[in-house]
């Protein structure tokens, strides 16, 4: 197994304190948004097997079957199919959706054919893969996930008493659910920006004054003044996860993370189509092809099982579980049929003879037998064979 050295991404929305607190280091004063663990080309983890440092992606590419196992390579190809992160939101992330596998492949091939540079700001598809994801809270964690029922969204908007929201309220009440949601989101994202900026300012002032169910939306305007995503966000359900609870996000489900520290596991992709709450490119026509226009209650997941507590999802590319190791417990042997990354989030556990501190992680190749011991909390990311 290999102790990993991981990159911390300094996105502007990141907390300045949460990841340093996890790692037990002094904050730098700069935002620290995500710590990546895996082999994604954007920021692969590094390791050293005694011949100098290299990337996990290079190690896997040199001998995929040895590192991932023949079964994983046969099912997913010669690359690690998941990306594990510690995510620390100090401000709202962009309101976004992810494509399904067919949409990602078609979009990627189209942009490749048209010669859109992979690093272009207006590029939608960075790779031909889908990006389902799971977020598990380490602290109380606020997010938005899935559309509210249109009549409920209409009541919420009407309660603000903002005249310029009335056309959206009427649309939400006048059509079938899927058509209502599509028309309102299209109208919000296509509105005149100056008029929308005034609407957003009035909406934010009313939300701040009223509080209650409006409180999660009131602060959005401070980070994104005039952004139509502030109105779009009010079409979505607010969810608060308590530590240990998780939320799964499938293709086409609009969502945003607002605040908190969590462990995030996803397919190895960086495909994001944004709806708002961002200074980045918003491709409204492409977005409308991907969004699933149907109400969906955010299902809160709690881990199931004795010993290894599993967060069940419908995805094979990743599987997240948690071990809470109590003092005096017996060592726990881990399956060796697939590659895995183990992340410590509390205490002083050990993987074999390798001691871990909070924020430290290891890569365990397929076929290598290891045991967990000591005390603390360890998250295990692997695949379903």
TAGI-V803058 format. One record per backbone hydrogen bond with DSSP energy under -0.5 kcal/mol. CO is the residue of the C=O (numbers start at 0). NH is the residue of the N-H. E is the energy in kcal/mol with one decimal. If there is no record, write none. Layout:
co	nh	e
CO	NH	E
CO	NH	E
This chain:
co	nh	e
1	362	-2.6
3	5	-0.5
4	45	-2.7
6	8	-0.6
6	35	-2.3
8	10	-0.6
8	32	-2.4
8	33	-1.3
10	13	-2.0
12	89	-2.5
12	90	-1.5
14	31	-2.6
16	20	-2.4
17	21	-2.0
18	22	-2.4
19	23	-1.3
19	24	-2.4
31	14	-0.5
32	87	-3.2
33	8	-3.7
33	35	-0.6
34	85	-1.7
35	6	-0.5
36	83	-2.4
37	44	-3.0
39	42	-1.4
44	55	-3.0
45	4	-2.6
46	53	-2.5
51	48	-0.6
53	46	-2.5
54	58	-2.1
55	59	-2.4
56	60	-2.3
57	61	-1.8
58	62	-0.9
59	62	-0.6
62	66	-2.0
63	67	-3.3
63	68	-0.6
64	68	-1.3
66	365	-2.3
67	338	-0.6
68	72	-2.1
69	73	-2.4
70	74	-1.7
71	75	-3.2
71	76	-0.5
72	76	-1.8
76	78	-0.9
80	267	-1.7
81	38	-0.5
82	265	-1.9
83	36	-3.3
84	86	-0.5
84	263	-2.7
85	34	-2.3
86	261	-2.6
87	14	-1.8
87	89	-0.7
88	259	-2.1
94	274	-3.8
94	275	-1.2
95	254	-2.1
96	272	-2.6
97	251	-2.6
98	130	-0.9
99	103	-2.6
100	104	-2.3
101	105	-2.4
102	106	-2.8
103	107	-2.6
104	108	-2.4
105	109	-2.1
106	110	-2.3
107	111	-2.5
108	112	-2.5
109	113	-2.0
110	115	-2.5
111	114	-1.2
114	116	-0.5
116	119	-1.9
119	122	-1.6
123	125	-0.6
123	271	-0.7
131	266	-1.8
132	248	-3.1
133	264	-2.5
134	246	-2.0
135	262	-2.8
136	243	-2.9
140	240	-3.1
141	257	-2.7
141	258	-1.5
142	238	-2.7
143	255	-2.1
145	236	-2.4
146	295	-2.0
148	151	-0.6
148	152	-2.3
149	153	-2.6
150	154	-2.1
151	155	-2.1
152	156	-2.5
153	157	-2.7
154	158	-2.0
156	159	-1.3
156	161	-0.5
157	160	-1.6
160	162	-0.6
161	164	-1.8
162	165	-1.8
164	167	-0.6
164	168	-1.9
165	169	-2.6
166	170	-2.0
167	171	-2.3
168	172	-1.2
169	173	-1.0
170	173	-0.7
170	174	-0.7
175	179	-3.0
176	180	-2.5
177	181	-2.2
178	182	-2.7
179	183	-2.4
180	184	-2.5
181	185	-2.5
182	186	-2.4
183	187	-2.7
184	188	-2.3
185	189	-1.4
186	190	-0.7
187	190	-0.7
191	195	-2.8
192	196	-2.3
193	197	-1.5
194	198	-2.1
195	199	-3.0
196	200	-2.1
197	201	-2.3
198	202	-2.7
199	203	-2.8
200	204	-2.1
201	205	-2.2
202	206	-2.8
203	207	-2.4
204	208	-1.9
205	209	-2.4
206	210	-2.4
210	213	-2.3
211	214	-1.6
213	216	-1.4
213	217	-1.2
214	217	-0.6
214	218	-0.7
216	219	-1.0
217	220	-0.6
218	221	-1.0
218	222	-0.9
219	222	-0.7
219	223	-2.4
223	226	-1.9
226	229	-1.9
227	230	-0.8
227	231	-2.2
228	232	-2.5
229	233	-0.6
230	233	-0.9
231	234	-1.7
232	235	-1.7
234	147	-3.3
236	144	-2.2
238	142	-2.5
238	240	-0.5
240	140	-2.5
241	244	-2.9
243	302	-0.5
244	136	-2.9
245	300	-3.1
246	134	-2.3
247	249	-0.5
248	132	-2.0
249	252	-1.3
251	253	-0.7
251	291	-2.8
253	145	-2.7
254	95	-2.6
255	143	-3.3
256	92	-3.0
258	141	-2.6
259	88	-2.7
260	137	-3.0
260	138	-1.6
261	86	-2.9
261	263	-0.5
262	135	-2.9
263	84	-3.1
264	133	-2.6
265	82	-2.5
266	268	-2.5
269	271	-0.6
271	273	-0.5
272	96	-2.4
275	94	-2.2
280	282	-0.5
281	283	-1.0
282	286	-2.7
283	287	-2.4
284	288	-0.8
285	288	-0.7
285	289	-0.8
286	289	-1.2
286	290	-2.2
290	292	-0.8
291	293	-1.7
293	146	-0.6
296	298	-0.7
297	299	-0.6
298	247	-0.6
298	300	-0.5
300	245	-2.5
303	309	-3.2
304	306	-0.6
305	307	-1.3
306	308	-0.8
306	323	-0.5
307	309	-0.6
308	321	-2.5
309	303	-2.5
309	311	-0.8
310	319	-0.6
315	383	-2.6
318	381	-1.9
319	310	-2.7
320	379	-2.7
321	308	-2.9
322	324	-0.7
322	377	-2.4
323	325	-0.6
324	375	-2.2
325	328	-1.8
330	332	-0.6
331	371	-2.7
335	366	-3.4
339	363	-3.1
340	380	-2.8
341	361	-2.0
342	378	-3.1
343	358	-3.2
345	376	-1.9
347	374	-0.6
348	355	-2.7
349	351	-0.6
349	372	-2.0
350	353	-2.2
352	354	-0.7
353	350	-2.9
356	359	-2.5
359	343	-2.6
360	3	-2.5
361	341	-2.4
362	1	-2.5
362	364	-0.5
363	339	-1.9
364	367	-1.6
366	368	-0.6
369	333	-2.4
370	351	-2.9
371	331	-2.6
372	349	-2.2
374	347	-1.9
375	324	-3.4
376	344	-2.4
376	345	-1.1
377	322	-2.9
378	342	-2.7
378	380	-0.5
379	320	-1.9
380	340	-2.3
381	318	-1.7
382	384	-0.6
